[in-house]
Amino acid sequence: KYCFLTNLEKEIFIELVYNKIVERTSLEKNILNINPEVETHSLDSHLSRIRKKLQNIDFEFKIISKGKKIIFKN
């Protein structure tokens, strides 16, 4: 099984796979190019779409938002 990820979703996913725990601000700044002073839920929207797509293919790992960190966990 496979799923299509947008370029941004793929970059976020790859960062999580390699690092397991990533700061939200790092993803917002380095991948989404969001100014840290701007309040947005863009990252949450991307993570939600990634989770849904992975759930559709019975992907066994989880992406957890915990405070200021995003955790990739099995």
mmCIF file of the N, C-alpha and C atoms, coordinates in Angstrom:
data_MODEL
# 
_entry.id   MODEL 
# 
loop_
_atom_site.group_PDB 
_atom_site.id 
_atom_site.type_symbol 
_atom_site.label_atom_id 
_atom_site.label_alt_id 
_atom_site.label_comp_id 
_atom_site.label_asym_id 
_atom_site.label_entity_id 
_atom_site.label_seq_id 
_atom_site.pdbx_PDB_ins_code 
_atom_site.Cartn_x 
_atom_site.Cartn_y 
_atom_site.Cartn_z 
_atom_site.occupancy 
_atom_site.B_iso_or_equiv 
_atom_site.pdbx_formal_charge 
_atom_site.auth_seq_id 
_atom_site.auth_comp_id 
_atom_site.auth_asym_id 
_atom_site.auth_atom_id 
_atom_site.pdbx_PDB_model_num 
ATOM 1   N N  . LYS A 1 1  ? 0.834  -1.182 0.000  1.00 0.00 ? 1  LYS A N  1 
ATOM 2   C CA . LYS A 1 1  ? 0.000  0.000  0.000  1.00 0.00 ? 1  LYS A CA 1 
ATOM 3   C C  . LYS A 1 1  ? 0.874  1.239  0.000  1.00 0.00 ? 1  LYS A C  1 
ATOM 4   N N  . TYR A 1 2  ? 0.325  2.296  -0.545 1.00 0.00 ? 2  TYR A N  1 
ATOM 5   C CA . TYR A 1 2  ? 1.047  3.558  -0.566 1.00 0.00 ? 2  TYR A CA 1 
ATOM 6   C C  . TYR A 1 2  ? 0.048  4.714  -0.502 1.00 0.00 ? 2  TYR A C  1 
ATOM 7   N N  . CYS A 1 3  ? 0.577  5.896  -0.222 1.00 0.00 ? 3  CYS A N  1 
ATOM 8   C CA . CYS A 1 3  ? -0.257 7.089  -0.228 1.00 0.00 ? 3  CYS A CA 1 
ATOM 9   C C  . CYS A 1 3  ? 0.549  8.237  -0.805 1.00 0.00 ? 3  CYS A C  1 
ATOM 10  N N  . PHE A 1 4  ? -0.146 9.209  -1.317 1.00 0.00 ? 4  PHE A N  1 
ATOM 11  C CA . PHE A 1 4  ? 0.487  10.390 -1.886 1.00 0.00 ? 4  PHE A CA 1 
ATOM 12  C C  . PHE A 1 4  ? 0.619  11.455 -0.807 1.00 0.00 ? 4  PHE A C  1 
ATOM 13  N N  . LEU A 1 5  ? 1.832  11.964 -0.631 1.00 0.00 ? 5  LEU A N  1 
ATOM 14  C CA . LEU A 1 5  ? 2.071  13.090 0.274  1.00 0.00 ? 5  LEU A CA 1 
ATOM 15  C C  . LEU A 1 5  ? 2.505  14.283 -0.563 1.00 0.00 ? 5  LEU A C  1 
ATOM 16  N N  . THR A 1 6  ? 2.023  15.455 -0.203 1.00 0.00 ? 6  THR A N  1 
ATOM 17  C CA . THR A 1 6  ? 2.487  16.663 -0.876 1.00 0.00 ? 6  THR A CA 1 
ATOM 18  C C  . THR A 1 6  ? 3.965  16.864 -0.529 1.00 0.00 ? 6  THR A C  1 
ATOM 19  N N  . ASN A 1 7  ? 4.628  17.762 -1.219 1.00 0.00 ? 7  ASN A N  1 
ATOM 20  C CA . ASN A 1 7  ? 6.048  18.012 -0.939 1.00 0.00 ? 7  ASN A CA 1 
ATOM 21  C C  . ASN A 1 7  ? 6.272  18.438 0.504  1.00 0.00 ? 7  ASN A C  1 
ATOM 22  N N  . LEU A 1 8  ? 5.429  19.331 1.023  1.00 0.00 ? 8  LEU A N  1 
ATOM 23  C CA . LEU A 1 8  ? 5.577  19.776 2.412  1.00 0.00 ? 8  LEU A CA 1 
ATOM 24  C C  . LEU A 1 8  ? 5.318  18.633 3.388  1.00 0.00 ? 8  LEU A C  1 
ATOM 25  N N  . GLU A 1 9  ? 4.277  17.846 3.133  1.00 0.00 ? 9  GLU A N  1 
ATOM 26  C CA . GLU A 1 9  ? 3.980  16.700 4.002  1.00 0.00 ? 9  GLU A CA 1 
ATOM 27  C C  . GLU A 1 9  ? 5.152  15.723 4.000  1.00 0.00 ? 9  GLU A C  1 
ATOM 28  N N  . LYS A 1 10 ? 5.724  15.500 2.841  1.00 0.00 ? 10 LYS A N  1 
ATOM 29  C CA . LYS A 1 10 ? 6.859  14.576 2.728  1.00 0.00 ? 10 LYS A CA 1 
ATOM 30  C C  . LYS A 1 10 ? 8.071  15.098 3.504  1.00 0.00 ? 10 LYS A C  1 
ATOM 31  N N  . GLU A 1 11 ? 8.343  16.387 3.401  1.00 0.00 ? 11 GLU A N  1 
ATOM 32  C CA . GLU A 1 11 ? 9.463  16.971 4.140  1.00 0.00 ? 11 GLU A CA 1 
ATOM 33  C C  . GLU A 1 11 ? 9.255  16.860 5.646  1.00 0.00 ? 11 GLU A C  1 
ATOM 34  N N  . ILE A 1 12 ? 8.056  17.131 6.105  1.00 0.00 ? 12 ILE A N  1 
ATOM 35  C CA . ILE A 1 12 ? 7.736  17.006 7.532  1.00 0.00 ? 12 ILE A CA 1 
ATOM 36  C C  . ILE A 1 12 ? 7.901  15.557 7.970  1.00 0.00 ? 12 ILE A C  1 
ATOM 37  N N  . PHE A 1 13 ? 7.346  14.629 7.198  1.00 0.00 ? 13 PHE A N  1 
ATOM 38  C CA . PHE A 1 13 ? 7.410  13.208 7.520  1.00 0.00 ? 13 PHE A CA 1 
ATOM 39  C C  . PHE A 1 13 ? 8.858  12.717 7.578  1.00 0.00 ? 13 PHE A C  1 
ATOM 40  N N  . ILE A 1 14 ? 9.666  13.092 6.600  1.00 0.00 ? 14 ILE A N  1 
ATOM 41  C CA . ILE A 1 14 ? 11.081 12.675 6.575  1.00 0.00 ? 14 ILE A CA 1 
ATOM 42  C C  . ILE A 1 14 ? 11.813 13.205 7.798  1.00 0.00 ? 14 ILE A C  1 
ATOM 43  N N  . GLU A 1 15 ? 11.569 14.457 8.150  1.00 0.00 ? 15 GLU A N  1 
ATOM 44  C CA . GLU A 1 15 ? 12.205 15.043 9.335  1.00 0.00 ? 15 GLU A CA 1 
ATOM 45  C C  . GLU A 1 15 ? 11.845 14.253 10.591 1.00 0.00 ? 15 GLU A C  1 
ATOM 46  N N  . LEU A 1 16 ? 10.592 13.854 10.716 1.00 0.00 ? 16 LEU A N  1 
ATOM 47  C CA . LEU A 1 16 ? 10.140 13.091 11.883 1.00 0.00 ? 16 LEU A CA 1 
ATOM 48  C C  . LEU A 1 16 ? 10.729 11.685 11.891 1.00 0.00 ? 16 LEU A C  1 
ATOM 49  N N  . VAL A 1 17 ? 10.806 11.047 10.745 1.00 0.00 ? 17 VAL A N  1 
ATOM 50  C CA . VAL A 1 17 ? 11.358 9.689  10.666 1.00 0.00 ? 17 VAL A CA 1 
ATOM 51  C C  . VAL A 1 17 ? 12.828 9.683  11.096 1.00 0.00 ? 17 VAL A C  1 
ATOM 52  N N  . TYR A 1 18 ? 13.585 10.657 10.625 1.00 0.00 ? 18 TYR A N  1 
ATOM 53  C CA . TYR A 1 18 ? 15.017 10.692 10.937 1.00 0.00 ? 18 TYR A CA 1 
ATOM 54  C C  . TYR A 1 18 ? 15.314 11.131 12.358 1.00 0.00 ? 18 TYR A C  1 
ATOM 55  N N  . ASN A 1 19 ? 14.525 12.056 12.900 1.00 0.00 ? 19 ASN A N  1 
ATOM 56  C CA . ASN A 1 19 ? 14.854 12.631 14.207 1.00 0.00 ? 19 ASN A CA 1 
ATOM 57  C C  . ASN A 1 19 ? 13.982 12.161 15.361 1.00 0.00 ? 19 ASN A C  1 
ATOM 58  N N  . LYS A 1 20 ? 12.849 11.533 15.081 1.00 0.00 ? 20 LYS A N  1 
ATOM 59  C CA . LYS A 1 20 ? 11.910 10.988 16.072 1.00 0.00 ? 20 LYS A CA 1 
ATOM 60  C C  . LYS A 1 20 ? 11.231 12.045 16.941 1.00 0.00 ? 20 LYS A C  1 
ATOM 61  N N  . ILE A 1 21 ? 11.973 13.029 17.436 1.00 0.00 ? 21 ILE A N  1 
ATOM 62  C CA . ILE A 1 21 ? 11.393 14.128 18.224 1.00 0.00 ? 21 ILE A CA 1 
ATOM 63  C C  . ILE A 1 21 ? 11.881 15.437 17.619 1.00 0.00 ? 21 ILE A C  1 
ATOM 64  N N  . VAL A 1 22 ? 10.933 16.292 17.231 1.00 0.00 ? 22 VAL A N  1 
ATOM 65  C CA . VAL A 1 22 ? 11.279 17.542 16.562 1.00 0.00 ? 22 VAL A CA 1 
ATOM 66  C C  . VAL A 1 22 ? 10.499 18.689 17.211 1.00 0.00 ? 22 VAL A C  1 
ATOM 67  N N  . GLU A 1 23 ? 11.150 19.803 17.376 1.00 0.00 ? 23 GLU A N  1 
ATOM 68  C CA . GLU A 1 23 ? 10.496 21.006 17.897 1.00 0.00 ? 23 GLU A CA 1 
ATOM 69  C C  . GLU A 1 23 ? 9.537  21.556 16.849 1.00 0.00 ? 23 GLU A C  1 
ATOM 70  N N  . ARG A 1 24 ? 8.344  21.945 17.284 1.00 0.00 ? 24 ARG A N  1 
ATOM 71  C CA . ARG A 1 24 ? 7.356  22.542 16.379 1.00 0.00 ? 24 ARG A CA 1 
ATOM 72  C C  . ARG A 1 24 ? 7.944  23.750 15.650 1.00 0.00 ? 24 ARG A C  1 
ATOM 73  N N  . THR A 1 25 ? 8.650  24.595 16.406 1.00 0.00 ? 25 THR A N  1 
ATOM 74  C CA . THR A 1 25 ? 9.199  25.814 15.819 1.00 0.00 ? 25 THR A CA 1 
ATOM 75  C C  . THR A 1 25 ? 10.208 25.501 14.718 1.00 0.00 ? 25 THR A C  1 
ATOM 76  N N  . SER A 1 26 ? 10.931 24.402 14.858 1.00 0.00 ? 26 SER A N  1 
ATOM 77  C CA . SER A 1 26 ? 11.892 23.994 13.834 1.00 0.00 ? 26 SER A CA 1 
ATOM 78  C C  . SER A 1 26 ? 11.179 23.637 12.534 1.00 0.00 ? 26 SER A C  1 
ATOM 79  N N  . LEU A 1 27 ? 10.095 22.858 12.632 1.00 0.00 ? 27 LEU A N  1 
ATOM 80  C CA . LEU A 1 27 ? 9.333  22.492 11.439 1.00 0.00 ? 27 LEU A CA 1 
ATOM 81  C C  . LEU A 1 27 ? 8.687  23.725 10.813 1.00 0.00 ? 27 LEU A C  1 
ATOM 82  N N  . GLU A 1 28 ? 8.127  24.594 11.644 1.00 0.00 ? 28 GLU A N  1 
ATOM 83  C CA . GLU A 1 28 ? 7.470  25.797 11.135 1.00 0.00 ? 28 GLU A CA 1 
ATOM 84  C C  . GLU A 1 28 ? 8.465  26.711 10.419 1.00 0.00 ? 28 GLU A C  1 
ATOM 85  N N  . LYS A 1 29 ? 9.648  26.860 11.012 1.00 0.00 ? 29 LYS A N  1 
ATOM 86  C CA . LYS A 1 29 ? 10.650 27.762 10.451 1.00 0.00 ? 29 LYS A CA 1 
ATOM 87  C C  . LYS A 1 29 ? 11.350 27.157 9.236  1.00 0.00 ? 29 LYS A C  1 
ATOM 88  N N  . ASN A 1 30 ? 11.841 25.920 9.360  1.00 0.00 ? 30 ASN A N  1 
ATOM 89  C CA . ASN A 1 30 ? 12.698 25.340 8.335  1.00 0.00 ? 30 ASN A CA 1 
ATOM 90  C C  . ASN A 1 30 ? 11.958 24.694 7.170  1.00 0.00 ? 30 ASN A C  1 
ATOM 91  N N  . ILE A 1 31 ? 10.758 24.215 7.392  1.00 0.00 ? 31 ILE A N  1 
ATOM 92  C CA . ILE A 1 31 ? 10.024 23.549 6.313  1.00 0.00 ? 31 ILE A CA 1 
ATOM 93  C C  . ILE A 1 31 ? 8.880  24.416 5.807  1.00 0.00 ? 31 ILE A C  1 
ATOM 94  N N  . LEU A 1 32 ? 8.095  24.966 6.722  1.00 0.00 ? 32 LEU A N  1 
ATOM 95  C CA . LEU A 1 32 ? 6.931  25.748 6.310  1.00 0.00 ? 32 LEU A CA 1 
ATOM 96  C C  . LEU A 1 32 ? 7.259  27.230 6.083  1.00 0.00 ? 32 LEU A C  1 
ATOM 97  N N  . ASN A 1 33 ? 8.465  27.642 6.456  1.00 0.00 ? 33 ASN A N  1 
ATOM 98  C CA . ASN A 1 33 ? 8.904  29.039 6.293  1.00 0.00 ? 33 ASN A CA 1 
ATOM 99  C C  . ASN A 1 33 ? 7.946  30.030 6.952  1.00 0.00 ? 33 ASN A C  1 
ATOM 100 N N  . ILE A 1 34 ? 7.514  29.684 8.164  1.00 0.00 ? 34 ILE A N  1 
ATOM 101 C CA . ILE A 1 34 ? 6.603  30.548 8.921  1.00 0.00 ? 34 ILE A CA 1 
ATOM 102 C C  . ILE A 1 34 ? 7.411  31.376 9.917  1.00 0.00 ? 34 ILE A C  1 
ATOM 103 N N  . ASN A 1 35 ? 7.144  32.654 9.953  1.00 0.00 ? 35 ASN A N  1 
ATOM 104 C CA . ASN A 1 35 ? 7.771  33.551 10.910 1.00 0.00 ? 35 ASN A CA 1 
ATOM 105 C C  . ASN A 1 35 ? 7.342  33.119 12.316 1.00 0.00 ? 35 ASN A C  1 
ATOM 106 N N  . PRO A 1 36 ? 8.293  32.943 13.248 1.00 0.00 ? 36 PRO A N  1 
ATOM 107 C CA . PRO A 1 36 ? 7.948  32.494 14.608 1.00 0.00 ? 36 PRO A CA 1 
ATOM 108 C C  . PRO A 1 36 ? 6.991  33.424 15.348 1.00 0.00 ? 36 PRO A C  1 
ATOM 109 N N  . GLU A 1 37 ? 6.901  34.666 14.928 1.00 0.00 ? 37 GLU A N  1 
ATOM 110 C CA . GLU A 1 37 ? 6.019  35.615 15.595 1.00 0.00 ? 37 GLU A CA 1 
ATOM 111 C C  . GLU A 1 37 ? 4.574  35.506 15.107 1.00 0.00 ? 37 GLU A C  1 
ATOM 112 N N  . VAL A 1 38 ? 4.356  34.785 14.015 1.00 0.00 ? 38 VAL A N  1 
ATOM 113 C CA . VAL A 1 38 ? 3.024  34.625 13.453 1.00 0.00 ? 38 VAL A CA 1 
ATOM 114 C C  . VAL A 1 38 ? 2.342  33.425 14.088 1.00 0.00 ? 38 VAL A C  1 
ATOM 115 N N  . GLU A 1 39 ? 1.134  33.628 14.575 1.00 0.00 ? 39 GLU A N  1 
ATOM 116 C CA . GLU A 1 39 ? 0.382  32.527 15.179 1.00 0.00 ? 39 GLU A CA 1 
ATOM 117 C C  . GLU A 1 39 ? -0.450 31.843 14.096 1.00 0.00 ? 39 GLU A C  1 
ATOM 118 N N  . THR A 1 40 ? -0.198 30.550 13.901 1.00 0.00 ? 40 THR A N  1 
ATOM 119 C CA . THR A 1 40 ? -0.885 29.810 12.847 1.00 0.00 ? 40 THR A CA 1 
ATOM 120 C C  . THR A 1 40 ? -1.056 28.351 13.252 1.00 0.00 ? 40 THR A C  1 
ATOM 121 N N  . HIS A 1 41 ? -2.007 27.694 12.628 1.00 0.00 ? 41 HIS A N  1 
ATOM 122 C CA . HIS A 1 41 ? -2.237 26.267 12.868 1.00 0.00 ? 41 HIS A CA 1 
ATOM 123 C C  . HIS A 1 41 ? -1.880 25.443 11.634 1.00 0.00 ? 41 HIS A C  1 
ATOM 124 N N  . SER A 1 42 ? -1.072 26.022 10.783 1.00 0.00 ? 42 SER A N  1 
ATOM 125 C CA . SER A 1 42 ? -0.689 25.372 9.527  1.00 0.00 ? 42 SER A CA 1 
ATOM 126 C C  . SER A 1 42 ? -0.020 24.024 9.773  1.00 0.00 ? 42 SER A C  1 
ATOM 127 N N  . LEU A 1 43 ? 0.912  23.969 10.717 1.00 0.00 ? 43 LEU A N  1 
ATOM 128 C CA . LEU A 1 43 ? 1.607  22.710 11.000 1.00 0.00 ? 43 LEU A CA 1 
ATOM 129 C C  . LEU A 1 43 ? 0.613  21.654 11.475 1.00 0.00 ? 43 LEU A C  1 
ATOM 130 N N  . ASP A 1 44 ? -0.316 22.041 12.338 1.00 0.00 ? 44 ASP A N  1 
ATOM 131 C CA . ASP A 1 44 ? -1.317 21.094 12.827 1.00 0.00 ? 44 ASP A CA 1 
ATOM 132 C C  . ASP A 1 44 ? -2.154 20.540 11.674 1.00 0.00 ? 44 ASP A C  1 
ATOM 133 N N  . SER A 1 45 ? -2.483 21.387 10.716 1.00 0.00 ? 45 SER A N  1 
ATOM 134 C CA . SER A 1 45 ? -3.250 20.940 9.544  1.00 0.00 ? 45 SER A CA 1 
ATOM 135 C C  . SER A 1 45 ? -2.461 19.926 8.723  1.00 0.00 ? 45 SER A C  1 
ATOM 136 N N  . HIS A 1 46 ? -1.188 20.200 8.502  1.00 0.00 ? 46 HIS A N  1 
ATOM 137 C CA . HIS A 1 46 ? -0.334 19.269 7.750  1.00 0.00 ? 46 HIS A CA 1 
ATOM 138 C C  . HIS A 1 46 ? -0.215 17.935 8.491  1.00 0.00 ? 46 HIS A C  1 
ATOM 139 N N  . LEU A 1 47 ? -0.003 18.005 9.803  1.00 0.00 ? 47 LEU A N  1 
ATOM 140 C CA . LEU A 1 47 ? 0.131  16.773 10.590 1.00 0.00 ? 47 LEU A CA 1 
ATOM 141 C C  . LEU A 1 47 ? -1.160 15.963 10.555 1.00 0.00 ? 47 LEU A C  1 
ATOM 142 N N  . SER A 1 48 ? -2.277 16.627 10.634 1.00 0.00 ? 48 SER A N  1 
ATOM 143 C CA . SER A 1 48 ? -3.570 15.944 10.585 1.00 0.00 ? 48 SER A CA 1 
ATOM 144 C C  . SER A 1 48 ? -3.748 15.212 9.257  1.00 0.00 ? 48 SER A C  1 
ATOM 145 N N  . ARG A 1 49 ? -3.395 15.876 8.159  1.00 0.00 ? 49 ARG A N  1 
ATOM 146 C CA . ARG A 1 49 ? -3.517 15.230 6.842  1.00 0.00 ? 49 ARG A CA 1 
ATOM 147 C C  . ARG A 1 49 ? -2.558 14.054 6.706  1.00 0.00 ? 49 ARG A C  1 
ATOM 148 N N  . ILE A 1 50 ? -1.335 14.210 7.238  1.00 0.00 ? 50 ILE A N  1 
ATOM 149 C CA . ILE A 1 50 ? -0.363 13.107 7.189  1.00 0.00 ? 50 ILE A CA 1 
ATOM 150 C C  . ILE A 1 50 ? -0.900 11.918 7.972  1.00 0.00 ? 50 ILE A C  1 
ATOM 151 N N  . ARG A 1 51 ? -1.418 12.167 9.176  1.00 0.00 ? 51 ARG A N  1 
ATOM 152 C CA . ARG A 1 51 ? -1.966 11.082 10.001 1.00 0.00 ? 51 ARG A CA 1 
ATOM 153 C C  . ARG A 1 51 ? -3.091 10.348 9.279  1.00 0.00 ? 51 ARG A C  1 
ATOM 154 N N  . LYS A 1 52 ? -4.015 11.085 8.669  1.00 0.00 ? 52 LYS A N  1 
ATOM 155 C CA . LYS A 1 52 ? -5.136 10.467 7.957  1.00 0.00 ? 52 LYS A CA 1 
ATOM 156 C C  . LYS A 1 52 ? -4.658 9.613  6.792  1.00 0.00 ? 52 LYS A C  1 
ATOM 157 N N  . LYS A 1 53 ? -3.706 10.127 6.045  1.00 0.00 ? 53 LYS A N  1 
ATOM 158 C CA . LYS A 1 53 ? -3.186 9.382  4.900  1.00 0.00 ? 53 LYS A CA 1 
ATOM 159 C C  . LYS A 1 53 ? -2.490 8.101  5.352  1.00 0.00 ? 53 LYS A C  1 
ATOM 160 N N  . LEU A 1 54 ? -1.720 8.185  6.424  1.00 0.00 ? 54 LEU A N  1 
ATOM 161 C CA . LEU A 1 54 ? -1.020 7.000  6.936  1.00 0.00 ? 54 LEU A CA 1 
ATOM 162 C C  . LEU A 1 54 ? -2.003 5.997  7.529  1.00 0.00 ? 54 LEU A C  1 
ATOM 163 N N  . GLN A 1 55 ? -3.055 6.498  8.161  1.00 0.00 ? 55 GLN A N  1 
ATOM 164 C CA . GLN A 1 55 ? -4.080 5.627  8.725  1.00 0.00 ? 55 GLN A CA 1 
ATOM 165 C C  . GLN A 1 55 ? -4.784 4.842  7.622  1.00 0.00 ? 55 GLN A C  1 
ATOM 166 N N  . ASN A 1 56 ? -4.990 5.465  6.482  1.00 0.00 ? 56 ASN A N  1 
ATOM 167 C CA . ASN A 1 56 ? -5.657 4.803  5.355  1.00 0.00 ? 56 ASN A CA 1 
ATOM 168 C C  . ASN A 1 56 ? -4.859 3.630  4.795  1.00 0.00 ? 56 ASN A C  1 
ATOM 169 N N  . ILE A 1 57 ? -3.552 3.624  5.034  1.00 0.00 ? 57 ILE A N  1 
ATOM 170 C CA . ILE A 1 57 ? -2.739 2.496  4.547  1.00 0.00 ? 57 ILE A CA 1 
ATOM 171 C C  . ILE A 1 57 ? -2.262 1.612  5.708  1.00 0.00 ? 57 ILE A C  1 
ATOM 172 N N  . ASP A 1 58 ? -2.927 1.744  6.851  1.00 0.00 ? 58 ASP A N  1 
ATOM 173 C CA . ASP A 1 58 ? -2.620 0.925  8.040  1.00 0.00 ? 58 ASP A CA 1 
ATOM 174 C C  . ASP A 1 58 ? -1.164 1.051  8.489  1.00 0.00 ? 58 ASP A C  1 
ATOM 175 N N  . PHE A 1 59 ? -0.640 2.245  8.439  1.00 0.00 ? 59 PHE A N  1 
ATOM 176 C CA . PHE A 1 59 ? 0.728  2.522  8.872  1.00 0.00 ? 59 PHE A CA 1 
ATOM 177 C C  . PHE A 1 59 ? 0.792  2.351  10.381 1.00 0.00 ? 59 PHE A C  1 
ATOM 178 N N  . GLU A 1 60 ? 1.775  1.624  10.885 1.00 0.00 ? 60 GLU A N  1 
ATOM 179 C CA . GLU A 1 60 ? 1.809  1.244  12.303 1.00 0.00 ? 60 GLU A CA 1 
ATOM 180 C C  . GLU A 1 60 ? 2.418  2.290  13.233 1.00 0.00 ? 60 GLU A C  1 
ATOM 181 N N  . PHE A 1 61 ? 3.065  3.292  12.728 1.00 0.00 ? 61 PHE A N  1 
ATOM 182 C CA . PHE A 1 61 ? 3.693  4.299  13.567 1.00 0.00 ? 61 PHE A CA 1 
ATOM 183 C C  . PHE A 1 61 ? 2.719  5.435  13.831 1.00 0.00 ? 61 PHE A C  1 
ATOM 184 N N  . LYS A 1 62 ? 2.999  6.228  14.868 1.00 0.00 ? 62 LYS A N  1 
ATOM 185 C CA . LYS A 1 62 ? 2.127  7.344  15.222 1.00 0.00 ? 62 LYS A CA 1 
ATOM 186 C C  . LYS A 1 62 ? 2.904  8.652  15.224 1.00 0.00 ? 62 LYS A C  1 
ATOM 187 N N  . ILE A 1 63 ? 2.200  9.722  14.923 1.00 0.00 ? 63 ILE A N  1 
ATOM 188 C CA . ILE A 1 63 ? 2.760  11.062 15.022 1.00 0.00 ? 63 ILE A CA 1 
ATOM 189 C C  . ILE A 1 63 ? 1.980  11.757 16.130 1.00 0.00 ? 63 ILE A C  1 
ATOM 190 N N  . ILE A 1 64 ? 2.690  12.125 17.197 1.00 0.00 ? 64 ILE A N  1 
ATOM 191 C CA . ILE A 1 64 ? 2.055  12.671 18.392 1.00 0.00 ? 64 ILE A CA 1 
ATOM 192 C C  . ILE A 1 64 ? 2.511  14.115 18.605 1.00 0.00 ? 64 ILE A C  1 
ATOM 193 N N  . SER A 1 65 ? 1.557  15.004 18.807 1.00 0.00 ? 65 SER A N  1 
ATOM 194 C CA . SER A 1 65 ? 1.864  16.384 19.169 1.00 0.00 ? 65 SER A CA 1 
ATOM 195 C C  . SER A 1 65 ? 1.815  16.474 20.690 1.00 0.00 ? 65 SER A C  1 
ATOM 196 N N  . LYS A 1 66 ? 2.944  16.850 21.281 1.00 0.00 ? 66 LYS A N  1 
ATOM 197 C CA . LYS A 1 66 ? 3.016  16.935 22.738 1.00 0.00 ? 66 LYS A CA 1 
ATOM 198 C C  . LYS A 1 66 ? 3.698  18.249 23.108 1.00 0.00 ? 66 LYS A C  1 
ATOM 199 N N  . GLY A 1 67 ? 2.872  19.228 23.442 1.00 0.00 ? 67 GLY A N  1 
ATOM 200 C CA . GLY A 1 67 ? 3.421  20.545 23.777 1.00 0.00 ? 67 GLY A CA 1 
ATOM 201 C C  . GLY A 1 67 ? 4.108  21.164 22.580 1.00 0.00 ? 67 GLY A C  1 
ATOM 202 N N  . LYS A 1 68 ? 5.363  21.494 22.741 1.00 0.00 ? 68 LYS A N  1 
ATOM 203 C CA . LYS A 1 68 ? 6.128  22.141 21.670 1.00 0.00 ? 68 LYS A CA 1 
ATOM 204 C C  . LYS A 1 68 ? 6.906  21.142 20.833 1.00 0.00 ? 68 LYS A C  1 
ATOM 205 N N  . LYS A 1 69 ? 6.644  19.865 21.045 1.00 0.00 ? 69 LYS A N  1 
ATOM 206 C CA . LYS A 1 69 ? 7.373  18.821 20.317 1.00 0.00 ? 69 LYS A CA 1 
ATOM 207 C C  . LYS A 1 69 ? 6.415  17.961 19.502 1.00 0.00 ? 69 LYS A C  1 
ATOM 208 N N  . ILE A 1 70 ? 6.935  17.431 18.393 1.00 0.00 ? 70 ILE A N  1 
ATOM 209 C CA . ILE A 1 70 ? 6.223  16.463 17.578 1.00 0.00 ? 70 ILE A CA 1 
ATOM 210 C C  . ILE A 1 70 ? 7.042  15.186 17.660 1.00 0.00 ? 70 ILE A C  1 
ATOM 211 N N  . ILE A 1 71 ? 6.373  14.076 17.978 1.00 0.00 ? 71 ILE A N  1 
ATOM 212 C CA . ILE A 1 71 ? 7.055  12.809 18.230 1.00 0.00 ? 71 ILE A CA 1 
ATOM 213 C C  . ILE A 1 71 ? 6.601  11.766 17.216 1.00 0.00 ? 71 ILE A C  1 
ATOM 214 N N  . PHE A 1 72 ? 7.573  11.077 16.625 1.00 0.00 ? 72 PHE A N  1 
ATOM 215 C CA . PHE A 1 72 ? 7.298  9.966  15.714 1.00 0.00 ? 72 PHE A CA 1 
ATOM 216 C C  . PHE A 1 72 ? 7.561  8.695  16.513 1.00 0.00 ? 72 PHE A C  1 
ATOM 217 N N  . LYS A 1 73 ? 6.518  7.891  16.714 1.00 0.00 ? 73 LYS A N  1 
ATOM 218 C CA . LYS A 1 73 ? 6.598  6.776  17.660 1.00 0.00 ? 73 LYS A CA 1 
ATOM 219 C C  . LYS A 1 73 ? 5.976  5.511  17.091 1.00 0.00 ? 73 LYS A C  1 
ATOM 220 N N  . ASN A 1 74 ? 6.557  4.365  17.461 1.00 0.00 ? 74 ASN A N  1 
ATOM 221 C CA . ASN A 1 74 ? 5.951  3.085  17.067 1.00 0.00 ? 74 ASN A CA 1 
ATOM 222 C C  . ASN A 1 74 ? 5.354  2.397  18.261 1.00 0.00 ? 74 ASN A C  1 
# 
